[in-house]
């Protein structure tokens, strides 16, 4: 379910697994490894779930910063957690 009324999507577990594995491979290709810290700055969309699960799959720690936050708030959170990658 998305933020807007009527905004929804259906996905099977198999499709979700495929997307998560694909994105985990993208993260690995960017040098992300177990224990790395990642910030995710996305609205409530399917890609947010995929990004969180991909981080968990490879053992990277993730921090979700919701898209309504200002640039200064995002910057502060990135610096505080010492993240190595920002997903937007």
Buried (B, 14 or more C-beta within 10 A) or exposed (E): EEEEEEEEEEEEEEEBEEBBBEBBEEBBEEEBEEEBBBBBBBEEBBBBBBBBBBBEBBEBBBBBBEBEEEEEEBEEBBEEBEBBBBBE
